[in-house]
Amino acid sequence: MTGSRRDAATVLESAAAITTATSVDRVFDALIEAVDDAVAAPACVATAAADGLSVHGWTGDAGPETLATQPAARALDSGTVVRTTARDAVTVPVDDHAVVQVFQPPAGGDDDAVAVLTQLAAHATSAIQRLDAQRRAEASEQRFHALFEAADDALVLYGIEDGTPTAITHANESANALFELPAPGLCGHRLPTLVDAAADAFAPGNSSRRITTTVTATDTVVTVIVHPLPAADGVDAFAELRDVTEHVERERALTSLHDATRRMFDTEDREAIASIVIDAATALIDLPHVGLFFADADALVPAAAADAVTGTDLPALEAGDSIAWEVYTDGTPRWVTEVPSHPNVANARTKIQEEYLLPLGDHGVLIVGAERSGVLSRLDRDLAGILAANATAALDHARHARHLRDRETDLRRERNRLHALFENVPSPTASFVIEDGAPIVQSVNNAFETVFGWTEADLAGENIDEYIVPNDTRGDAAAYNRKMKAGETVNVEVQRRTTDGVRDFLLDVAPFRLADPSVHGFAVYTDITDRKERERELERQNERLEEFASIVSHDLRSPLNVARGRVELAEETGASEHFDRATQALDRMGTLIEDVLALARHGNSLDDTTAVALAEAATDAWQTVATTAATIEVADPPTVQADPTRLRSLLENLFRNAVEHGRPDAGEPPVDGAPITVTVGALPDADGPGFYVADDGVGVPPDRRDVVFESGTTFSDTGTGFGLAIVENVADAHGWRVTLTDSADGGARFEFRTDGTPPGAPFRT
């Protein structure tokens, strides 16, 4: 290279063209021209592309094909000048954007030429960086304006002079809409003149600031956030304005709701809560039509209302006849925008067009309404929902508080009653607590002091065993104490020292635990000394019971008579079927002997009963009674829970009583063709569950009805007096009530009420 082809002024002009180029392409064009001016040799400029280097331009004999790609790539990657002897070329990088490559430079002057090329490349790099920065700035400004215009919040730009905001220069559509100004909108206005705030509040200083104020023209509440915006000649500002009217109103409403809720929770009166709800609803929602209904049986009854439609009291809403009842039963709010046309509207002529109905749990319903559709906003419905939820909680709390108060009253009354009972119970009684395995006295009643001779002052805090337990039974007492400490009940016969010496007692102890872990309890001493003395008499009574069991075997008489009659018929006719019936009667006798004697001797109970069809039981019992002079009618009797054997014994005795005592000549075949008729049937529904056995005989005179059930009582020469006593005992064992009265035909009618309820007529138990 030999240096410049032209003078230095021309090269400087070319360098200036590079620096002031308006695009990257123009930078490279100016670079080619400058290289052509500065170097007397062929050259080219190649730019970096995604797929390699692309020749942008050349000078002299150079062309696209003359680019030495490998040296160019090395120069671009390394950022340094690359000299290649094979191609006799010098490559100078233009940062990472391009390379300048000069071919066949003449000998000498290379260093000066490289220096010139390096300076031109530096000018080109600066120009490209400037253009790139300018492009980014323009893109950023475009994005800013796009975001500015598209922002949902209201945005305004203005300048700051001497700490005071100047006129607005830019405002987006949201800002113009917020202030409701005609075109050209906010531009040209000063922000402090549009809101209720001092001018210096809109000067951001070195950081952002926030204020809440009101738009003067519309009373809209706005939050203004003022941000500093650096400018060429100082600092401008832009402000975000957010409409917070609804938020402020909601906060005000929530504050009011909180106050109403506090007042609701301060009372236990349902009607007072209802009034607070109505006042809060009308104040919050600013609608006149509000009603609160309480559930009462099968209707919703108005408890409180603010209703300007009728000016009268609201009617009760019957079950199933209103939208409100639907809301109450399914617990789901309803928003009805066309009330008169709703299929379940209670009054189709109502002036209310729109309603919001909210359930109050199991208490009732809250209703807010308007005379035009579309009036109830989302905020109105939200506030009504919060109010309804708080009212429900307050009503629950009030009910619970009333329940607790009533419970406390009941507990206080119960404590007083128990104290009175404790003091007045006839048996000696002591309350105690188990401490270290010993029963320590807390209090004793008057009977205890009288029987044992120790006062409460003597025993309080003492081990009761040391005062009243005989020395020879201390071991048993210790065992009982261990059971009580374990929380087990004690029911034993003991001996204790009294003012009359050692006597026998039945000791009943019911231990229990209170809040503390100790075991508490009451010890009740029932004097059984006299009972012990009566044990021999009781043994004699047991002997009489054995005798009674033997006498009761007179029930065997009926199957015995059947067996005897069947044997006689078999002898007369020779028919073997009579022997089968006789055998059945004898088997029946064996069963009766075993069951009745076992019940009397061993105390078998009727805990195990089964469902017995009374019709079938009556038919079976009739077969074992000599009924030549009688017939039976079964009038759809019920099925009863009973011991089959004992029920059959009851029926057999009733049938035999009717046959043997129903006619003056009872027991003999009828002469006039009118046998005794016995009817078994169900009691009328009005009398309760049960059955009856009636006959059309002579009946039982009223003056004898109180004694015929007594054992051994009979008014017949042939009777034993045990039949009806057995009937009563069987009924009593089943828990049934038996009544003796007149039948429709003037005979005897025995009514059995199987649910144990007393009948209207006198009865025996």
C-alpha positions in Angstrom: 0.0 0.0 0.0 1.2 3.5 -0.8 -1.1 5.5 1.3 -3.9 7.8 0.2 -4.9 8.2 -3.4 -6.4 11.6 -2.6 -5.7 14.2 -0.2 -6.6 14.1 3.5 -9.6 16.5 3.1 -11.3 14.1 0.8 -10.8 11.2 3.2 -12.2 13.2 6.0 -15.2 14.0 4.0 -15.7 10.3 3.3 -15.3 9.6 7.0 -17.9 12.2 7.8 -20.3 10.5 5.3 -19.8 7.3 7.3 -20.5 8.9 10.6 -23.7 10.7 9.4 -25.2 7.8 7.4 -28.9 7.3 8.0 -29.0 3.5 7.7 -26.6 0.5 8.0 -26.6 0.0 4.3 -25.6 3.7 3.8 -22.8 3.2 6.4 -21.3 0.3 4.3 -21.8 2.3 1.0 -20.0 5.3 2.6 -17.3 2.9 3.9 -16.7 1.5 0.3 -16.3 5.1 -1.0 -14.0 6.1 1.8 -11.8 3.0 1.2 -11.7 3.8 -2.5 -10.6 7.3 -1.7 -8.0 6.2 0.8 -6.3 3.2 -0.7 -5.0 2.8 -4.3 -5.8 -0.9 -4.5 -8.8 -3.2 -5.2 -11.0 -3.7 -2.1 -14.3 -5.0 -1.0 -16.6 -4.8 2.1 -18.4 -8.0 3.3 -21.1 -8.0 5.9 -21.8 -10.8 8.5 -25.0 -12.8 7.8 -26.6 -15.8 9.4 -25.2 -18.1 6.7 -21.7 -16.5 6.5 -20.2 -13.4 4.9 -22.0 -11.5 2.1 -20.1 -9.0 -0.2 -21.8 -5.7 0.1 -19.5 -3.7 -2.4 -16.1 -3.4 -4.0 -13.6 -1.1 -5.7 -11.2 -1.4 -8.6 -10.7 -4.8 -10.0 -12.3 -6.6 -7.0 -15.7 -8.3 -7.2 -17.9 -10.7 -5.2 -15.7 -13.7 -6.1 -12.5 -12.1 -5.0 -13.3 -12.2 -1.2 -10.8 -14.3 0.7 -13.4 -15.9 3.0 -11.1 -17.7 5.5 -9.1 -14.6 6.4 -12.2 -12.6 6.5 -13.8 -15.0 8.9 -10.7 -15.1 11.1 -10.6 -11.3 11.3 -14.4 -11.2 12.1 -14.0 -13.8 14.9 -10.8 -12.4 16.4 -11.5 -8.7 15.9 -7.9 -8.1 14.7 -6.3 -7.3 11.3 -5.4 -10.4 9.3 -2.6 -10.3 6.6 -2.6 -13.1 4.1 0.5 -13.6 1.8 -1.1 -16.4 -0.3 -3.8 -14.0 -1.5 -1.7 -10.9 -0.9 -4.5 -9.4 1.1 -5.1 -7.4 4.3 -8.4 -7.8 6.2 -9.7 -5.2 8.7 -12.8 -6.1 10.9 -15.6 -3.6 11.4 -16.5 -4.8 15.0 -18.6 -8.0 14.4 -20.7 -6.4 11.7 -18.4 -6.6 8.6 -14.8 -6.7 7.2 -12.8 -4.5 4.8 -10.4 -6.5 2.6 -7.7 -4.9 0.3 -6.0 -6.9 -2.4 -2.5 -6.7 -4.0 -1.3 -3.8 -2.0 2.0 -2.3 -3.4 5.1 -2.8 -1.4 5.7 -0.3 1.4 3.3 1.9 3.3 1.3 -1.0 4.6 1.2 0.2 8.1 -0.1 3.6 7.2 -2.8 2.1 5.0 -3.8 -0.3 7.7 -4.1 2.6 10.2 -6.4 4.5 7.8 -8.5 1.4 7.2 -8.7 0.8 11.0 -9.9 4.4 11.6 -12.6 4.0 8.8 -13.7 0.8 10.4 -14.0 2.5 13.7 -16.1 5.3 12.2 -18.4 2.6 10.6 -18.7 0.7 14.0 -19.7 4.0 15.8 -22.2 4.8 13.1 -23.8 1.3 13.3 -24.0 1.5 17.1 -25.6 4.9 16.8 -28.2 3.6 14.3 -28.9 0.6 16.5 -29.4 2.8 19.6 -31.6 5.1 17.6 -33.6 2.1 16.3 -34.0 0.7 19.9 -35.1 4.1 21.1 -37.7 4.5 18.4 -39.0 1.0 19.1 -39.1 1.7 22.8 -41.0 4.9 22.2 -43.4 3.1 19.9 -44.0 0.4 22.6 -44.4 3.1 25.2 -47.0 4.9 23.2 -48.8 1.6 22.4 -48.9 0.6 26.0 -49.8 4.2 27.0 -52.8 4.2 24.7 -53.9 0.6 25.5 -53.6 0.8 29.2 -56.8 0.2 31.2 -55.7 2.7 33.8 -56.0 6.4 33.0 -52.5 7.8 32.1 -51.5 11.4 31.5 -48.1 13.1 30.7 -47.2 16.6 31.7 -44.1 18.7 32.4 -42.7 20.1 35.6 -41.6 23.8 35.8 -40.3 25.1 39.0 -41.8 22.2 40.9 -45.3 22.9 39.4 -47.1 20.7 36.9 -47.7 22.2 33.5 -50.5 21.4 31.1 -51.2 17.8 30.1 -49.5 16.9 26.8 -50.7 13.4 26.4 -53.7 11.5 27.8 -55.0 8.1 26.8 -58.6 7.2 26.1 -59.1 5.8 29.7 -58.0 9.1 31.1 -60.4 11.1 28.9 -63.2 8.7 29.8 -62.5 9.0 33.5 -62.9 12.8 33.4 -65.8 12.8 30.9 -64.3 15.7 28.9 -65.2 16.4 25.3 -62.5 16.4 22.6 -59.7 17.2 22.7 -60.0 15.8 26.2 -57.5 16.4 28.9 -54.7 17.8 26.7 -54.1 21.5 27.6 -55.7 21.1 31.1 -53.7 21.2 34.3 -54.3 18.1 36.5 -54.6 20.1 39.8 -57.5 22.0 38.4 -59.4 18.8 37.7 -59.1 17.0 41.1 -59.4 18.0 44.7 -55.7 18.1 45.5 -52.9 20.7 45.8 -50.6 21.3 42.8 -47.4 20.2 44.5 -48.9 16.8 45.1 -48.4 16.1 41.3 -44.7 17.0 41.3 -42.9 13.6 41.8 -39.6 14.8 43.0 -37.0 12.0 42.9 -39.5 9.2 43.4 -43.1 8.2 42.9 -45.8 9.4 45.2 -49.4 8.3 45.7 -52.5 10.3 46.7 -56.2 9.5 46.9 -58.6 12.3 45.8 -61.8 13.1 44.1 -62.6 14.2 40.5 -64.2 17.6 41.0 -66.8 17.3 38.2 -68.0 13.7 38.9 -67.2 13.0 42.6 -65.3 9.9 41.3 -62.8 8.7 43.9 -59.4 8.1 42.3 -56.0 7.0 43.4 -53.2 9.0 41.6 -49.7 7.6 41.3 -47.2 10.2 40.1 -43.9 9.0 38.5 -40.9 11.0 37.5 -40.1 10.9 33.8 -36.6 12.0 32.8 -36.6 14.5 30.0 -33.8 16.2 27.9 -34.2 19.4 29.7 -35.1 18.2 33.2 -37.8 15.9 34.6 -41.4 15.6 33.4 -44.0 13.4 35.0 -46.7 10.9 34.1 -49.6 10.0 36.4 -51.7 6.8 36.7 -55.2 7.5 37.8 -57.3 4.6 39.0 -61.0 4.7 39.7 -61.4 3.4 43.2 -64.9 4.6 43.8 -66.3 1.0 44.0 -63.5 -0.1 46.3 -64.0 2.9 48.6 -67.8 2.2 48.6 -67.1 -1.4 49.3 -64.8 -0.5 52.2 -67.4 1.8 53.5 -70.0 -0.9 53.1 -67.8 -3.4 54.8 -67.3 -1.1 57.7 -71.0 -0.6 58.0 -71.5 -4.4 57.7 -68.9 -4.9 60.5 -70.8 -2.5 62.7 -74.1 -4.2 62.0 -72.6 -7.6 62.6 -71.2 -6.5 65.9 -74.6 -5.2 66.9 -76.2 -8.5 65.8 -73.9 -10.5 67.9 -74.6 -8.3 70.9 -78.2 -9.5 71.2 -79.9 -12.9 71.6 -83.3 -11.6 70.4 -84.2 -12.8 66.9 -86.5 -9.9 66.2 -83.8 -7.4 67.2 -81.4 -9.1 64.8 -84.0 -9.0 62.0 -84.4 -5.2 62.5 -80.6 -4.7 62.4 -80.4 -6.7 59.2 -83.2 -4.6 57.6 -81.6 -1.3 58.6 -78.2 -2.4 57.3 -79.6 -3.6 54.0 -81.5 -0.4 53.3 -78.4 1.6 54.1 -76.0 -0.5 52.1 -78.0 -1.2 49.0 -80.1 1.9 49.1 -83.3 0.1 48.1 -86.6 0.4 49.9 -87.8 -3.2 49.4 -86.2 -5.4 52.0 -87.8 -8.2 54.0 -86.7 -10.8 56.4 -88.8 -13.9 57.0 -88.4 -16.5 59.7 -89.4 -20.1 59.2 -92.4 -21.1 61.4 -93.8 -24.6 60.9 -95.0 -24.8 57.2 -94.6 -21.1 56.4 -92.2 -18.2 56.2 -93.4 -15.4 58.5 -92.3 -11.8 58.1 -90.1 -10.7 61.0 -89.0 -7.2 59.8 -89.3 -5.3 56.5 -88.7 -2.0 54.7 -91.3 -2.1 52.0 -92.5 1.0 50.2 -94.6 -1.0 47.6 -97.6 -1.8 49.7 -97.1 0.3 52.9 -98.6 -2.6 54.8 -97.3 -5.7 56.6 -95.9 -8.4 54.4 -98.0 -11.6 54.2 -96.7 -15.0 55.4 -95.4 -17.3 52.6 -96.9 -20.7 52.8 -94.8 -23.8 52.1 -94.3 -24.6 48.4 -96.1 -21.4 47.3 -93.3 -19.0 46.7 -89.8 -18.5 45.3 -88.7 -17.7 48.9 -89.8 -21.2 50.0 -87.6 -22.8 47.3 -84.6 -20.7 48.5 -85.3 -21.7 52.1 -85.7 -25.5 51.4 -82.7 -25.9 49.1 -80.4 -23.3 50.7 -79.4 -21.7 47.4 -79.7 -18.0 46.7 -81.9 -16.9 43.7 -81.5 -13.8 41.5 -84.8 -13.3 39.7 -84.9 -10.5 37.1 -88.6 -11.0 36.0 -90.4 -11.7 39.3 -94.1 -11.5 38.0 -93.5 -14.1 35.3 -91.7 -16.6 37.6 -93.7 -19.8 37.9 -93.5 -19.9 41.7 -94.2 -16.2 42.4 -96.5 -15.8 45.4 -98.2 -12.7 43.9 -98.2 -12.4 40.2 -99.5 -8.8 40.5 -96.5 -7.6 42.6 -94.8 -4.4 41.6 -91.4 -5.9 42.4 -89.6 -6.8 39.1 -86.2 -7.9 40.4 -85.4 -9.8 43.6 -82.4 -11.3 45.2 -83.3 -14.0 47.8 -80.8 -15.4 50.2 -81.3 -18.3 52.7 -80.5 -17.7 56.4 -79.7 -21.4 57.2 -82.7 -23.0 58.9 -83.8 -19.6 60.3 -85.5 -18.2 57.2 -84.9 -16.0 54.1 -83.7 -12.4 53.4 -85.2 -10.7 50.3 -84.1 -7.5 48.6 -86.1 -6.2 45.6 -86.5 -3.4 43.1 -89.3 -2.2 40.9 -87.2 -2.3 37.8 -85.0 -5.1 36.4 -81.3 -4.5 36.2 -81.1 -2.3 39.3 -79.4 -4.8 41.6 -75.7 -4.6 40.8 -73.0 -7.2 41.5 -71.9 -5.1 44.4 -75.4 -5.0 45.8 -75.7 -8.7 45.6 -72.3 -9.3 47.1 -73.1 -7.0 50.0 -76.5 -8.7 50.5 -74.7 -12.1 50.5 -72.2 -11.0 53.1 -75.1 -9.5 55.2 -77.1 -12.7 54.9 -74.1 -14.8 55.9 -73.4 -12.6 59.0 -77.1 -12.6 59.9 -77.1 -16.4 59.7 -74.1 -16.6 62.0 -75.6 -14.1 64.4 -78.9 -16.1 64.5 -77.0 -19.3 65.1 -75.0 -17.6 67.8 -78.2 -16.2 69.4 -79.8 -19.6 69.4 -76.7 -21.2 70.9 -76.5 -18.5 73.5 -80.2 -19.0 74.4 -79.6 -22.7 74.6 -76.6 -22.2 76.8 -78.5 -19.8 79.0 -81.4 -22.3 79.2 -79.0 -25.1 79.9 -77.3 -23.1 82.6 -80.7 -22.4 84.2 -81.6 -26.1 83.9 -78.2 -27.1 85.4 -78.7 -24.6 88.2 -82.2 -26.0 88.8 -80.9 -29.5 88.6 -78.1 -28.8 91.1 -80.6 -27.3 93.4 -82.9 -30.3 92.9 -80.1 -32.7 93.4 -79.0 -30.9 96.5 -82.5 -31.0 97.9 -82.7 -34.7 96.9 -79.4 -35.4 98.5 -80.4 -33.7 101.7 -83.9 -35.2 101.8 -83.3 -38.7 100.5 -84.4 -41.1 103.3 -81.3 -43.3 102.9 -78.0 -42.3 104.5 -75.9 -40.8 101.6 -72.3 -39.5 101.4 -70.5 -37.8 98.6 -66.8 -38.6 98.3 -63.7 -38.4 96.2 -61.1 -41.1 95.9 -57.7 -39.9 97.1 -54.8 -42.2 97.4 -57.2 -45.1 97.1 -59.4 -44.0 100.0 -62.9 -42.5 100.0 -62.6 -39.0 101.4 -65.9 -37.5 102.5 -67.1 -34.2 100.9 -70.6 -34.1 102.4 -73.2 -36.2 104.1 -77.0 -35.8 104.3 -79.2 -35.6 107.3 -80.2 -39.2 107.2 -76.5 -40.2 107.3 -75.9 -38.0 110.4 -78.9 -39.5 112.1 -78.1 -43.2 111.4 -74.4 -43.2 111.9 -74.1 -40.4 114.4 -71.4 -38.4 112.6 -72.0 -34.9 111.3 -70.7 -33.5 108.1 -68.3 -31.3 110.1 -66.9 -34.4 111.7 -66.3 -36.3 108.4 -65.5 -33.7 105.8 -62.0 -34.5 104.5 -61.8 -37.8 106.4 -61.6 -41.4 105.3 -65.2 -42.6 105.8 -64.1 -46.3 106.3 -62.3 -45.3 109.5 -65.6 -44.2 111.1 -68.2 -46.7 110.0 -66.5 -49.9 108.7 -66.2 -52.7 111.3 -62.7 -53.9 111.8 -63.4 -57.4 110.6 -64.7 -56.2 107.2 -61.9 -53.7 106.4 -60.4 -56.0 103.7 -63.7 -56.1 101.9 -64.0 -52.3 102.1 -60.5 -51.9 100.6 -61.5 -54.1 97.7 -64.6 -52.0 97.1 -62.4 -48.9 97.1 -60.2 -50.3 94.4 -63.2 -51.0 92.2 -64.4 -47.4 92.7 -61.0 -46.0 91.9 -61.2 -48.0 88.6 -64.6 -46.3 87.9 -66.6 -49.5 88.5 -70.0 -49.4 90.3 -70.4 -51.1 93.6 -73.6 -52.9 94.7 -73.0 -55.1 97.7 -74.4 -56.1 101.0 -72.2 -54.8 103.8 -72.2 -54.3 107.6 -71.6 -50.9 109.1 -71.4 -49.4 112.6 -74.4 -47.2 113.5 -75.8 -45.6 116.6 -77.8 -48.8 117.1 -74.8 -51.0 116.6 -73.7 -53.0 113.6 -76.5 -53.3 111.0 -76.8 -54.7 107.5 -76.9 -52.3 104.5 -77.1 -52.5 100.7 -74.3 -50.2 99.6 -74.8 -48.6 96.1 -71.9 -46.5 94.8 -71.9 -44.8 91.4 -68.5 -43.4 90.7 -67.9 -40.7 88.1 -65.2 -38.3 86.9 -65.4 -34.5 86.6 -62.9 -32.2 85.0 -60.2 -33.3 87.3 -58.8 -36.9 87.0 -60.0 -37.9 90.5 -63.0 -40.3 90.9 -66.0 -38.8 92.6 -69.1 -40.6 93.7 -72.2 -41.0 95.9 -72.5 -43.8 98.4 -76.0 -44.7 99.3 -76.6 -47.0 102.4 -80.0 -48.7 102.3 -80.8 -50.5 105.6 -81.7 -54.1 104.9 -81.5 -55.4 108.4 -85.3 -56.0 108.5 -85.1 -57.6 105.1 -82.6 -60.1 106.4 -85.0 -61.0 109.2 -87.7 -61.6 106.6 -85.7 -64.1 104.6 -87.3 -67.1 106.3 -90.7 -65.7 105.5 -89.5 -65.3 101.9 -88.4 -68.9 101.9 -91.9 -69.9 103.0 -93.3 -67.8 100.2 -91.1 -69.7 97.7 -92.5 -72.9 99.0 -96.0 -71.5 98.3 -94.8 -70.6 94.8 -93.9 -74.2 94.3 -97.3 -75.1 95.4 -98.8 -72.6 93.1 -96.8 -74.1 90.2 -98.4 -77.5 91.0 -101.9 -76.0 91.2 -101.4 -74.1 87.9 -101.1 -77.6 86.4 -104.9 -77.6 86.3 -104.3 -76.3 82.8 -103.7 -79.9 82.0 -107.4 -80.5 82.5 -108.4 -79.4 79.0 -105.9 -81.6 77.1 -106.7 -84.4 79.5 -110.4 -84.2 78.8 -109.6 -84.1 75.1 -107.5 -87.2 75.4 -110.1 -89.0 77.4 -112.8 -88.1 75.0 -110.8 -89.2 72.0 -110.0 -92.5 73.6 -113.7 -93.1 74.3 -114.5 -92.2 70.7 -111.8 -94.6 69.5 -113.3 -97.4 71.6 -116.8 -96.6 70.3 -115.9 -96.2 66.6 -112.6 -98.0 66.3 -111.2 -95.1 64.2 -107.4 -94.7 64.8 -107.4 -91.0 64.1 -108.8 -90.4 67.5 -105.7 -92.0 69.0 -103.6 -89.4 67.1 -105.6 -86.5 68.6 -105.3 -88.1 72.0 -101.5 -88.4 71.5 -101.4 -84.7 70.6 -103.3 -83.7 73.7 -101.0 -85.9 75.8 -97.9 -84.3 74.2 -99.4 -80.9 75.0 -99.9 -81.9 78.6 -96.2 -82.9 78.8 -95.1 -79.5 77.4 -97.3 -77.6 79.9 -96.0 -79.6 82.8 -92.4 -79.0 81.9 -92.7 -75.3 81.0 -95.0 -74.1 83.8 -93.1 -75.9 86.5 -89.7 -74.7 85.1 -91.0 -71.1 85.0 -92.2 -71.2 88.6 -89.2 -73.1 90.0 -86.4 -71.5 88.1 -87.6 -68.0 87.2 -87.6 -68.3 83.4 -88.4 -64.9 81.9 -90.1 -63.9 78.7 -87.1 -62.1 77.3 -87.2 -64.3 74.2 -90.5 -63.7 72.3 -91.4 -64.2 68.7 -94.0 -63.0 66.3 -97.1 -65.2 66.7 -100.1 -65.2 64.4 -103.1 -64.9 66.8 -105.5 -66.6 64.4 -103.3 -69.7 64.3 -102.7 -69.7 68.0 -106.4 -69.4 68.7 -107.2 -72.3 66.4 -104.6 -74.5 68.0 -105.8 -73.6 71.6 -109.4 -74.3 70.6 -108.4 -77.8 69.7 -107.4 -78.6 73.3 -110.5 -77.3 74.9 -113.7 -79.4 75.2 -115.9 -77.2 73.0 -118.9 -79.4 72.2 -121.2 -76.6 73.4 -119.3 -73.7 71.7 -118.0 -72.4 68.5 -115.2 -70.0 67.6 -115.0 -67.1 65.2 -111.6 -65.6 64.3 -112.2 -62.0 63.1 -108.8 -61.2 61.5 -106.8 -60.9 64.8 -103.3 -59.3 64.6 -99.8 -60.8 64.9 -98.3 -60.3 68.4 -94.9 -60.6 70.0 -95.3 -63.4 72.5 -94.1 -66.6 74.0 -96.1 -69.1 72.0 -96.6 -71.5 74.9 -97.7 -68.9 77.4 -100.0 -67.2 74.8 -101.7 -70.6 74.1 -102.2 -71.1 77.9 -103.8 -67.6 78.0 -106.2 -68.5 75.2 -107.0 -71.9 76.5 -108.0 -70.5 79.9 -110.2 -67.8 78.2 -111.9 -70.4 76.0 -112.5 -72.7 78.9 -113.8 -69.8 81.0 -116.3 -69.0 78.2 -117.4 -72.6 77.7 -117.7 -73.4 81.4 -119.2 -70.2 82.7 -120.8 -68.6 79.7 -124.3 -70.2 80.1 -126.3 -71.1 83.3 -125.9 -74.7 82.1 -122.5 -74.2 80.7 -120.6 -77.2 79.7 -123.7 -79.1 78.5 -124.6 -79.5 74.8 -127.1 -76.7 73.8 -130.7 -77.7 74.0 -132.1 -74.8 71.9 -129.4 -75.0 69.2 -127.6 -71.8 70.4 -124.1 -72.8 71.5 -121.7 -70.3 73.1 -119.8 -68.3 70.4 -116.3 -67.1 71.2 -114.8 -64.4 69.0 -111.1 -63.5 68.7 -110.2 -60.2 66.9 -108.2 -57.0 66.7 -109.0 -53.9 68.8 -110.1 -50.9 66.8 -107.3 -48.6 65.7 -108.5 -45.8 68.0 -107.9 -48.1 71.0 -104.3 -48.8 70.0 -102.6 -52.1 69.1 -104.1 -55.2 70.8 -106.7 -57.9 70.5 -109.8 -59.2 72.3 -111.5 -62.5 73.2 -115.3 -62.1 73.6 -118.3 -64.4 74.0 -122.0 -64.1 73.8 -122.7 -65.7 77.2 -124.1 -64.3 80.4 -121.0 -62.1 81.0 -119.5 -61.1 84.4 -121.4 -58.7 86.6 -119.6 -55.4 87.3 -119.3 -56.0 91.0 -117.4 -59.2 90.4 -114.9 -57.9 87.7 -112.4 -56.7 90.3 -112.1 -60.1 92.0 -112.4 -62.7 89.2 -108.7 -62.3 88.4 -107.6 -63.1 92.0 -106.1 -66.6 92.4 -108.6 -69.1 93.8 -111.6 -66.9 93.3 -114.5 -68.8 91.6 -118.3 -68.5 91.5 -118.8 -72.0 90.1 -119.0 -75.3 92.0 -116.8 -77.0 89.4 -114.2 -74.1 88.9 -110.8 -73.9 90.5 -110.4 -70.1 90.6 -107.0 -70.1 88.8 -108.0 -69.8 85.1 -108.3 -66.0 85.0 -105.5 -65.5 87.4 -103.3 -67.3 84.9 -104.6 -65.1 82.1 -103.7 -62.0 84.1 -100.2 -63.3 85.0 -99.4 -64.2 81.4 -100.6 -60.8 80.2 -98.5 -59.1 82.9 -95.4 -61.1 82.0 -95.8 -59.8 78.4 -96.3 -56.2 79.5 -99.9 -56.2 78.3 -102.9 -54.5 79.9 -106.0 -56.6 80.3 -109.5 -55.1 80.6 -112.7 -57.0 81.4 -115.9 -55.5 80.0 -119.2 -56.4 78.3 -119.2 -57.8 74.7 -121.6 -56.5 72.1 -123.9 -59.5 72.8 -123.9 -59.0 76.6 -121.2 -61.6 77.3 -117.7 -61.2 78.6 -115.1 -59.3 76.6 -111.4 -59.4 77.5 -109.3 -56.7 75.8 -105.5 -56.9 75.7 -103.5 -53.8 74.8 -100.2 -55.0 73.7 -98.3 -51.6 73.8 -98.9 -51.3 77.5 -101.0 -48.0 77.3 -103.9 -47.8 79.7 -107.4 -48.1 78.1 -110.2 -45.7 78.6 -112.2 -48.3 80.7 -110.9 -49.6 84.0 -108.3 -52.3 83.7 -106.4 -54.9 85.6 -102.6 -55.1 85.7 
